[in-house]
């Protein structure tokens, strides 16, 4: 069942270009669980506080040439797995929307594997009400 939920989450992914002025993604506001304004190369996030009764949106933006491979695990289950192309001079953006219950309550981890140590990226995790 978890594989079906993850597949459904991956089907909701969108990738669109965006201008890379300053930070790659704006602050997520009151719906935000996590905001990484900017990082370079490989990295990730560990966080707690996810609620299983709200949808969850993971958005990653990057630029600099190459790509980033992004995974999200929730309580031992992979709930997102996608790649975002990172053009030079502009930002690539990828987003996965997950239905309530896909992300389990409590902690989650996000891994970002950059194709090059010079690729810069940012991410947000939101749970809109």
Backbone as JSON Lines, residues from 0, in Angstrom:
{"i":0,"aa":"X","n":[0.82,-1.19,0.0],"ca":[0.0,0.0,0.0],"c":[0.87,1.25,0.0]}
{"i":1,"aa":"X","n":[1.98,1.22,0.77],"ca":[2.86,2.4,0.8],"c":[3.44,2.67,-0.57]}
{"i":2,"aa":"X","n":[3.78,1.61,-1.31],"ca":[4.31,1.8,-2.66],"c":[3.28,2.5,-3.54]}
{"i":3,"aa":"X","n":[2.0,2.15,-3.38],"ca":[0.96,2.81,-4.15],"c":[0.84,4.28,-3.77]}
{"i":4,"aa":"X","n":[0.94,4.57,-2.48],"ca":[0.88,5.96,-2.04],"c":[2.05,6.75,-2.58]}
{"i":5,"aa":"X","n":[3.25,6.16,-2.53],"ca":[4.43,6.86,-3.05],"c":[4.3,7.07,-4.56]}
{"i":6,"aa":"X","n":[3.79,6.08,-5.26],"ca":[3.61,6.23,-6.7],"c":[2.61,7.34,-6.99]}
{"i":7,"aa":"X","n":[1.55,7.42,-6.21],"ca":[0.59,8.5,-6.39],"c":[1.2,9.85,-6.11]}
{"i":8,"aa":"X","n":[2.06,9.91,-5.11],"ca":[2.72,11.17,-4.78],"c":[3.65,11.58,-5.91]}
{"i":9,"aa":"X","n":[4.36,10.63,-6.48],"ca":[5.28,10.95,-7.56],"c":[4.51,11.39,-8.8]}
{"i":10,"aa":"X","n":[3.32,10.89,-9.0],"ca":[2.54,11.28,-10.17],"c":[2.11,12.74,-10.09]}
{"i":11,"aa":"X","n":[2.1,13.3,-8.88],"ca":[1.68,14.69,-8.71],"c":[2.84,15.67,-8.84]}
{"i":12,"aa":"X","n":[4.02,15.19,-9.21],"ca":[5.19,16.06,-9.31],"c":[5.05,17.01,-10.5]}
{"i":13,"aa":"X","n":[5.49,18.26,-10.29],"ca":[5.54,19.23,-11.37],"c":[6.93,19.84,-11.41]}
{"i":14,"aa":"X","n":[7.4,20.17,-12.58],"ca":[8.69,20.82,-12.74],"c":[8.5,22.03,-13.64]}
{"i":15,"aa":"X","n":[8.87,23.21,-13.12],"ca":[8.72,24.43,-13.89],"c":[9.94,25.31,-13.71]}
{"i":16,"aa":"X","n":[10.31,26.12,-14.72],"ca":[11.42,27.05,-14.54],"c":[11.01,28.23,-13.68]}
{"i":17,"aa":"X","n":[11.98,28.82,-13.0],"ca":[11.73,30.0,-12.18],"c":[12.97,30.87,-12.18]}
{"i":18,"aa":"X","n":[12.79,32.15,-11.94],"ca":[13.94,33.06,-11.88],"c":[14.75,32.79,-10.63]}
{"i":19,"aa":"X","n":[16.07,32.88,-10.73],"ca":[16.96,32.62,-9.6],"c":[17.5,33.92,-9.06]}
{"i":20,"aa":"X","n":[16.66,34.71,-8.44],"ca":[17.09,35.98,-7.86],"c":[17.13,35.82,-6.36]}
{"i":21,"aa":"X","n":[18.3,35.99,-5.74],"ca":[18.43,35.81,-4.29],"c":[18.22,34.37,-3.91]}
{"i":22,"aa":"X","n":[17.4,34.13,-2.87],"ca":[17.08,32.76,-2.47],"c":[16.31,32.06,-3.58]}
{"i":23,"aa":"X","n":[16.41,30.77,-3.62],"ca":[15.77,30.02,-4.69],"c":[14.26,29.84,-4.49]}
{"i":24,"aa":"X","n":[13.82,29.8,-3.23],"ca":[12.4,29.66,-2.92],"c":[12.05,30.66,-1.82]}
{"i":25,"aa":"X","n":[10.87,31.26,-1.9],"ca":[10.47,32.18,-0.83],"c":[10.16,31.43,0.46]}
{"i":26,"aa":"X","n":[10.14,32.15,1.56],"ca":[9.75,31.57,2.84],"c":[8.35,30.98,2.7]}
{"i":27,"aa":"X","n":[8.12,29.77,3.24],"ca":[6.83,29.11,3.03],"c":[5.68,29.66,3.86]}
{"i":28,"aa":"X","n":[5.93,30.59,4.75],"ca":[4.85,31.17,5.55],"c":[4.36,30.24,6.64]}
{"i":29,"aa":"X","n":[3.15,30.47,7.13],"ca":[2.66,29.71,8.29],"c":[2.4,28.23,8.02]}
{"i":30,"aa":"X","n":[2.28,27.82,6.77],"ca":[2.08,26.4,6.44],"c":[3.4,25.63,6.4]}
{"i":31,"aa":"X","n":[4.52,26.33,6.55],"ca":[5.83,25.71,6.38],"c":[6.29,24.9,7.57]}
{"i":32,"aa":"X","n":[6.81,23.71,7.28],"ca":[7.47,22.89,8.29],"c":[8.98,23.07,8.2]}
{"i":33,"aa":"X","n":[9.49,23.21,6.95],"ca":[10.93,23.32,6.72],"c":[11.16,24.34,5.61]}
{"i":34,"aa":"X","n":[12.22,25.14,5.77],"ca":[12.68,26.03,4.72],"c":[14.19,26.02,4.72]}
{"i":35,"aa":"X","n":[14.78,25.54,3.64],"ca":[16.21,25.66,3.43],"c":[16.36,26.72,2.36]}
{"i":36,"aa":"X","n":[16.81,27.91,2.76],"ca":[16.88,29.03,1.83],"c":[17.89,28.74,0.73]}
{"i":37,"aa":"X","n":[19.07,28.23,1.11],"ca":[20.08,27.89,0.1],"c":[21.13,26.98,0.7]}
{"i":38,"aa":"X","n":[21.51,25.98,-0.08],"ca":[22.61,25.07,0.25],"c":[23.34,24.78,-1.05]}
{"i":39,"aa":"X","n":[24.55,24.21,-0.94],"ca":[25.35,23.91,-2.12],"c":[25.85,22.47,-2.01]}
{"i":40,"aa":"X","n":[25.78,21.72,-3.11],"ca":[26.24,20.34,-3.13],"c":[25.25,19.4,-2.45]}
{"i":41,"aa":"X","n":[25.75,18.25,-1.99],"ca":[24.89,17.26,-1.33],"c":[24.44,17.77,0.04]}
{"i":42,"aa":"X","n":[23.29,17.34,0.48],"ca":[22.8,17.74,1.8],"c":[21.46,17.1,2.1]}
{"i":43,"aa":"X","n":[20.77,17.68,3.05],"ca":[19.47,17.16,3.42],"c":[18.94,17.81,4.67]}
{"i":44,"aa":"X","n":[17.82,17.25,5.15],"ca":[17.1,17.8,6.28],"c":[16.54,16.66,7.1]}
{"i":45,"aa":"X","n":[16.56,16.82,8.41],"ca":[15.83,15.94,9.31],"c":[14.9,16.83,10.11]}
{"i":46,"aa":"X","n":[13.64,16.46,10.2],"ca":[12.68,17.31,10.89],"c":[11.64,16.47,11.59]}
{"i":47,"aa":"X","n":[10.95,17.07,12.51],"ca":[9.82,16.44,13.19],"c":[8.62,17.34,13.06]}
{"i":48,"aa":"X","n":[7.51,16.87,13.49],"ca":[6.34,17.72,13.53],"c":[5.38,17.57,12.38]}
{"i":49,"aa":"X","n":[5.58,16.6,11.5],"ca":[4.62,16.38,10.42],"c":[3.33,15.82,11.0]}
{"i":50,"aa":"X","n":[2.23,16.18,10.37],"ca":[0.93,15.69,10.78],"c":[0.35,14.87,9.65]}
{"i":51,"aa":"X","n":[-0.21,13.71,9.94],"ca":[-0.71,12.82,8.9],"c":[-2.1,13.19,8.4]}
{"i":52,"aa":"X","n":[-2.73,14.18,8.98],"ca":[-4.09,14.55,8.57],"c":[-4.13,15.73,7.6]}
{"i":53,"aa":"X","n":[-2.95,16.19,7.19],"ca":[-2.87,17.28,6.22],"c":[-2.08,16.82,5.01]}
{"i":54,"aa":"X","n":[-2.34,17.4,3.83],"ca":[-1.49,17.12,2.68],"c":[-0.09,17.69,2.94]}
{"i":55,"aa":"X","n":[0.89,17.15,2.26],"ca":[2.28,17.6,2.4],"c":[2.82,17.92,1.02]}
{"i":56,"aa":"X","n":[3.51,19.05,0.9],"ca":[4.1,19.46,-0.38],"c":[5.59,19.68,-0.16]}
{"i":57,"aa":"X","n":[6.4,18.94,-0.93],"ca":[7.86,19.09,-0.93],"c":[8.24,19.78,-2.23]}
{"i":58,"aa":"X","n":[8.9,20.93,-2.13],"ca":[9.33,21.7,-3.3],"c":[10.83,21.91,-3.22]}
{"i":59,"aa":"X","n":[11.51,21.66,-4.34],"ca":[12.96,21.85,-4.42],"c":[13.26,22.7,-5.64]}
{"i":60,"aa":"X","n":[14.12,23.69,-5.47],"ca":[14.59,24.53,-6.57],"c":[16.11,24.44,-6.6]}
{"i":61,"aa":"X","n":[16.7,24.52,-7.8],"ca":[18.15,24.42,-7.91],"c":[18.61,25.13,-9.17]}
{"i":62,"aa":"X","n":[19.9,25.5,-9.19],"ca":[20.49,26.1,-10.39],"c":[21.99,25.9,-10.36]}
{"i":63,"aa":"X","n":[22.58,26.05,-11.53],"ca":[24.03,25.94,-11.62],"c":[24.52,24.9,-12.59]}
{"i":64,"aa":"X","n":[23.66,24.22,-13.28],"ca":[24.06,23.15,-14.19],"c":[24.0,21.82,-13.46]}
{"i":65,"aa":"X","n":[23.56,20.79,-14.11],"ca":[23.44,19.48,-13.49],"c":[22.04,19.21,-13.02]}
{"i":66,"aa":"X","n":[21.94,18.48,-11.89],"ca":[20.64,18.07,-11.36],"c":[20.78,17.73,-9.89]}
{"i":67,"aa":"X","n":[19.64,17.66,-9.19],"ca":[19.6,17.13,-7.84],"c":[18.59,15.99,-7.8]}
{"i":68,"aa":"X","n":[18.97,14.93,-7.1],"ca":[18.07,13.8,-6.87],"c":[17.59,13.93,-5.43]}
{"i":69,"aa":"X","n":[16.28,13.91,-5.25],"ca":[15.67,14.18,-3.95],"c":[14.86,12.97,-3.49]}
{"i":70,"aa":"X","n":[15.06,12.58,-2.23],"ca":[14.25,11.52,-1.63],"c":[13.7,12.02,-0.3]}
{"i":71,"aa":"X","n":[12.51,11.54,0.04],"ca":[11.91,11.86,1.34],"c":[11.44,10.57,1.97]}
{"i":72,"aa":"X","n":[11.85,10.35,3.22],"ca":[11.44,9.19,3.99],"c":[10.64,9.64,5.19]}
{"i":73,"aa":"X","n":[9.56,8.91,5.49],"ca":[8.71,9.22,6.64],"c":[8.52,7.95,7.45]}
{"i":74,"aa":"X","n":[9.08,7.95,8.63],"ca":[8.94,6.81,9.54],"c":[9.32,5.48,8.88]}
{"i":75,"aa":"X","n":[10.43,5.48,8.12],"ca":[10.94,4.26,7.5],"c":[10.38,3.94,6.13]}
{"i":76,"aa":"X","n":[9.51,4.79,5.59],"ca":[8.93,4.57,4.27],"c":[9.32,5.69,3.33]}
{"i":77,"aa":"X","n":[9.77,5.33,2.12],"ca":[10.08,6.35,1.13],"c":[8.77,6.87,0.54]}
{"i":78,"aa":"X","n":[8.54,8.18,0.67],"ca":[7.28,8.77,0.2],"c":[7.47,9.67,-1.01]}
{"i":79,"aa":"X","n":[8.72,10.02,-1.33],"ca":[8.99,10.83,-2.53],"c":[10.37,10.49,-3.06]}
{"i":80,"aa":"X","n":[10.51,10.52,-4.38],"ca":[11.76,10.22,-5.05],"c":[11.68,10.87,-6.44]}
{"i":81,"aa":"X","n":[12.43,11.96,-6.65],"ca":[12.37,12.64,-7.93],"c":[13.67,13.39,-8.2]}
{"i":82,"aa":"X","n":[13.84,13.81,-9.44],"ca":[15.03,14.53,-9.86],"c":[14.6,15.87,-10.45]}
{"i":83,"aa":"X","n":[15.39,16.91,-10.16],"ca":[15.13,18.24,-10.7],"c":[16.34,18.65,-11.52]}
{"i":84,"aa":"X","n":[16.13,19.05,-12.77],"ca":[17.21,19.6,-13.59],"c":[17.53,21.0,-13.1]}
{"i":85,"aa":"X","n":[18.83,21.33,-13.04],"ca":[19.31,22.6,-12.49],"c":[20.05,23.37,-13.57]}
{"i":86,"aa":"X","n":[19.34,24.12,-14.4],"ca":[20.01,24.84,-15.47],"c":[20.95,25.92,-14.92]}
{"i":87,"aa":"X","n":[21.9,26.34,-15.74],"ca":[22.78,27.45,-15.39],"c":[22.05,28.75,-15.68]}
{"i":88,"aa":"X","n":[22.07,29.68,-14.73],"ca":[21.5,31.0,-14.95],"c":[20.03,31.15,-14.62]}
{"i":89,"aa":"X","n":[19.32,30.07,-14.4],"ca":[17.92,30.12,-14.0],"c":[17.66,28.92,-13.1]}
{"i":90,"aa":"X","n":[16.56,28.94,-12.37],"ca":[16.27,27.84,-11.44],"c":[15.32,26.84,-12.07]}
{"i":91,"aa":"X","n":[15.58,25.57,-11.8],"ca":[14.62,24.52,-12.08],"c":[13.89,24.22,-10.78]}
{"i":92,"aa":"X","n":[12.6,23.93,-10.86],"ca":[11.8,23.68,-9.67],"c":[11.03,22.38,-9.84]}
{"i":93,"aa":"X","n":[11.08,21.53,-8.82],"ca":[10.28,20.32,-8.79],"c":[9.48,20.27,-7.52]}
{"i":94,"aa":"X","n":[8.26,19.74,-7.59],"ca":[7.4,19.71,-6.43],"c":[6.6,18.42,-6.42]}
{"i":95,"aa":"X","n":[6.42,17.84,-5.23],"ca":[5.59,16.66,-5.07],"c":[4.52,16.98,-4.04]}
{"i":96,"aa":"X","n":[3.27,16.74,-4.41],"ca":[2.14,16.92,-3.49],"c":[1.67,15.54,-3.05]}
{"i":97,"aa":"X","n":[1.59,15.36,-1.73],"ca":[1.19,14.07,-1.16],"c":[-0.11,14.23,-0.38]}
{"i":98,"aa":"X","n":[-1.0,13.3,-0.58],"ca":[-2.29,13.31,0.11],"c":[-2.1,13.1,1.61]}
{"i":99,"aa":"X","n":[-3.08,13.52,2.43],"ca":[-3.0,13.24,3.87],"c":[-2.77,11.75,4.11]}
{"i":100,"aa":"X","n":[-1.93,11.43,5.08],"ca":[-1.64,10.04,5.43],"c":[-0.41,9.47,4.76]}
{"i":101,"aa":"X","n":[0.04,10.04,3.64],"ca":[1.26,9.54,2.99],"c":[2.46,9.8,3.9]}
{"i":102,"aa":"X","n":[2.58,11.03,4.39],"ca":[3.62,11.37,5.36],"c":[3.04,11.03,6.73]}
{"i":103,"aa":"X","n":[3.74,10.19,7.45],"ca":[3.27,9.74,8.75],"c":[3.55,10.79,9.82]}
{"i":104,"aa":"X","n":[2.85,10.73,10.94],"ca":[3.07,11.73,11.98],"c":[4.48,11.64,12.55]}
{"i":105,"aa":"X","n":[5.06,12.79,12.87],"ca":[6.38,12.82,13.5],"c":[7.48,13.19,12.53]}
{"i":106,"aa":"X","n":[8.6,12.5,12.67],"ca":[9.81,12.9,11.96],"c":[9.84,12.42,10.51]}
{"i":107,"aa":"X","n":[10.64,13.13,9.71],"ca":[10.9,12.75,8.33],"c":[12.29,13.22,7.95]}
{"i":108,"aa":"X","n":[12.85,12.61,6.9],"ca":[14.16,13.01,6.4],"c":[14.05,13.27,4.9]}
{"i":109,"aa":"X","n":[14.87,14.21,4.44],"ca":[14.96,14.52,3.02],"c":[16.42,14.5,2.66]}
{"i":110,"aa":"X","n":[16.77,13.77,1.62],"ca":[18.14,13.73,1.11],"c":[18.21,14.41,-0.24]}
{"i":111,"aa":"X","n":[19.26,15.21,-0.44],"ca":[19.48,15.88,-1.72],"c":[20.86,15.48,-2.21]}
{"i":112,"aa":"X","n":[20.91,14.8,-3.34],"ca":[22.16,14.35,-3.95],"c":[22.39,15.18,-5.21]}
{"i":113,"aa":"X","n":[23.34,16.11,-5.13],"ca":[23.64,17.0,-6.25],"c":[24.63,16.35,-7.2]}
{"i":114,"aa":"X","n":[24.43,16.56,-8.5],"ca":[25.33,15.98,-9.5],"c":[26.71,16.64,-9.48]}
{"i":115,"aa":"X","n":[26.8,17.83,-8.86],"ca":[28.07,18.55,-8.79],"c":[28.08,19.35,-7.49]}
{"i":116,"aa":"X","n":[29.26,19.52,-6.9],"ca":[29.38,20.25,-5.64],"c":[29.08,21.74,-5.76]}
{"i":117,"aa":"X","n":[28.93,22.26,-6.97],"ca":[28.65,23.68,-7.16],"c":[27.17,23.98,-7.38]}
{"i":118,"aa":"X","n":[26.33,22.95,-7.51],"ca":[24.89,23.15,-7.7],"c":[24.32,23.69,-6.4]}
{"i":119,"aa":"X","n":[23.58,24.81,-6.52],"ca":[22.93,25.35,-5.33],"c":[21.45,24.99,-5.36]}
{"i":120,"aa":"X","n":[20.89,24.77,-4.18],"ca":[19.51,24.34,-4.09],"c":[18.86,24.89,-2.82]}
{"i":121,"aa":"X","n":[17.55,24.89,-2.81],"ca":[16.75,25.24,-1.65],"c":[15.52,24.36,-1.65]}
{"i":122,"aa":"X","n":[14.89,24.23,-0.48],"ca":[13.67,23.42,-0.44],"c":[12.71,23.95,0.62]}
{"i":123,"aa":"X","n":[11.46,23.58,0.43],"ca":[10.42,23.83,1.42],"c":[9.58,22.57,1.59]}
{"i":124,"aa":"X","n":[9.07,22.4,2.8],"ca":[8.06,21.38,3.08],"c":[6.91,22.12,3.74]}
{"i":125,"aa":"X","n":[5.73,22.0,3.15],"ca":[4.56,22.67,3.7],"c":[3.45,21.66,3.92]}
{"i":126,"aa":"X","n":[2.57,22.02,4.86],"ca":[1.34,21.26,5.09],"c":[0.18,22.26,5.08]}
{"i":127,"aa":"X","n":[-0.3,22.59,3.88],"ca":[-1.39,23.57,3.78],"c":[-2.68,23.05,4.42]}
{"i":128,"aa":"X","n":[-3.37,23.95,5.09],"ca":[-4.66,23.57,5.7],"c":[-5.8,23.84,4.75]}
